[in-house]
Amino acid sequence: MSERVASCMCGQLSVRCRGEPDIVSICHCLACQRRTGGVFGVSAFFSRANVVETVGQSKVFGRTGEAGRRVTFNFCPECGGTVFWELDLAPAHVGVAVGAFADPSFSKPVRAVWTQSQHPWVTLPEGIARFPQEES
């Protein structure tokens, strides 16, 4: 089974994941736009059992999302890069920032959530499922 490592920009914080993610998702919510500094965030959700190792120190930031559920982000205290997070909505999974894998061949997203906040000039891949808010 293949393994991948996602890390922050300075390399101090990393997470090792086994196998393929269960789902890859784009989020257009305003909080993800602020968190990433981009116009959306891209997440790979791995089964908790397939997140096999975390290395380094992380700082944690938690917030309640627009749908009333909690999300807890783990980011590097040195460079500030968000590497992974946990969601009340999906307790059996860990979300990992796709960009933290630094792998252009990573699986493409299959859904986009909070498209009501999508920038009008962003074009999504054909066939991707779209949800105006969060998929429940």
C-alpha positions as CSV (number, residue, x, y, z in Angstrom):
1,M,0.0,0.0,0.0
2,S,1.4,3.4,-1.0
3,E,2.2,6.1,1.5
4,R,2.3,9.9,1.2
5,V,3.7,12.6,3.4
6,A,2.1,16.0,3.7
7,S,4.1,18.8,5.4
8,C,4.2,22.5,6.1
9,M,6.4,24.8,4.1
10,C,9.3,24.7,6.5
11,G,9.0,20.9,7.0
12,Q,8.7,21.0,10.8
13,L,5.2,19.5,10.8
14,S,4.2,16.5,8.7
15,V,1.6,13.7,8.5
16,R,2.1,10.4,6.8
17,C,-1.0,8.8,5.2
18,R,-1.4,5.3,3.8
19,G,-3.4,4.5,0.6
20,E,-5.7,6.7,-1.3
21,P,-8.0,9.3,0.4
22,D,-11.7,8.4,0.7
23,I,-12.7,11.6,-0.9
24,V,-11.1,14.8,-2.2
25,S,-13.1,17.9,-1.9
26,I,-12.9,21.6,-2.7
27,C,-14.4,24.1,-0.2
28,H,-15.3,27.6,-1.2
29,C,-16.4,28.8,2.2
30,L,-15.1,32.2,3.3
31,A,-13.3,30.6,6.3
32,C,-11.3,28.3,3.9
33,Q,-10.5,31.3,1.7
34,R,-9.1,33.1,4.7
35,R,-7.3,30.0,6.0
36,T,-5.5,29.3,2.7
37,G,-5.2,32.9,1.4
38,G,-6.6,31.5,-1.9
39,V,-10.1,31.4,-3.4
40,F,-10.8,27.9,-2.1
41,G,-9.3,25.0,0.0
42,V,-8.7,21.5,-1.3
43,S,-8.9,18.7,1.2
44,A,-8.1,15.0,1.1
45,F,-10.0,13.0,3.7
46,F,-8.3,9.9,4.9
47,S,-9.7,7.3,7.3
48,R,-8.2,7.9,10.7
49,A,-6.7,4.4,10.6
50,N,-4.7,5.4,7.4
51,V,-3.1,8.5,9.1
52,V,-0.2,6.6,10.4
53,E,2.2,9.2,11.8
54,T,2.4,12.8,12.7
55,V,5.9,14.4,13.2
56,G,6.7,17.7,14.7
57,Q,4.9,20.3,16.9
58,S,1.6,21.8,15.9
59,K,-0.5,24.6,17.1
60,V,-4.2,24.1,17.2
61,F,-7.0,26.4,16.1
62,G,-10.6,25.4,16.5
63,R,-13.7,27.2,15.2
64,T,-17.4,26.5,14.7
65,G,-18.4,26.3,11.0
66,E,-21.3,28.0,9.4
67,A,-23.4,24.8,9.8
68,G,-22.7,24.8,13.6
69,R,-20.1,22.0,13.6
70,R,-16.6,22.2,15.0
71,V,-13.4,21.9,13.0
72,T,-9.9,21.8,14.6
73,F,-6.9,22.8,12.5
74,N,-3.3,21.7,13.2
75,F,-0.8,24.1,11.8
76,C,3.0,24.7,12.1
77,P,3.9,27.2,14.8
78,E,7.0,28.1,12.8
79,C,5.8,28.8,9.2
80,G,2.0,28.9,9.9
81,G,1.1,26.2,7.3
82,T,-2.1,24.3,8.0
83,V,-1.4,20.6,7.4
84,F,-4.4,18.6,8.8
85,W,-7.7,19.0,10.6
86,E,-10.5,17.1,12.3
87,L,-14.2,17.8,11.8
88,D,-17.2,17.0,14.0
89,L,-19.0,16.1,10.7
90,A,-16.6,13.3,9.9
91,P,-15.0,11.9,13.2
92,A,-13.7,8.8,11.5
93,H,-11.6,10.9,9.0
94,V,-8.7,13.3,9.1
95,G,-8.6,16.1,6.5
96,V,-5.2,16.9,5.0
97,A,-4.4,19.9,2.8
98,V,-3.8,18.5,-0.7
99,G,-1.2,21.2,-1.4
100,A,0.8,20.0,1.6
101,F,1.5,16.8,-0.3
102,A,3.3,18.9,-3.1
103,D,2.2,16.3,-5.6
104,P,0.8,17.5,-8.9
105,S,-0.4,14.0,-9.7
106,F,-2.7,13.9,-6.6
107,S,-6.2,12.7,-7.2
108,K,-8.6,15.4,-8.4
109,P,-11.6,16.6,-6.3
110,V,-14.9,14.8,-6.8
111,R,-17.1,17.5,-5.0
112,A,-17.2,21.1,-4.2
113,V,-19.0,22.5,-1.2
114,W,-20.1,26.1,-0.2
115,T,-20.3,26.9,-4.0
116,Q,-22.5,29.8,-2.9
117,S,-19.2,31.6,-2.0
118,Q,-17.4,30.5,-5.1
119,H,-15.6,33.3,-7.0
120,P,-17.5,33.7,-10.3
121,W,-14.3,33.3,-12.4
122,V,-13.4,29.9,-10.9
123,T,-14.1,27.0,-13.2
124,L,-14.6,23.6,-11.7
125,P,-13.8,20.3,-13.4
126,E,-16.6,18.7,-15.5
127,G,-18.7,16.2,-13.6
128,I,-17.8,17.4,-10.1
129,A,-20.7,17.3,-7.6
130,R,-21.6,20.8,-6.4
131,F,-23.2,21.8,-3.1
132,P,-24.3,25.4,-2.4
133,Q,-23.4,24.8,1.3
134,E,-21.8,21.9,3.2
135,E,-22.7,18.4,2.2
136,S,-24.3,16.6,5.1
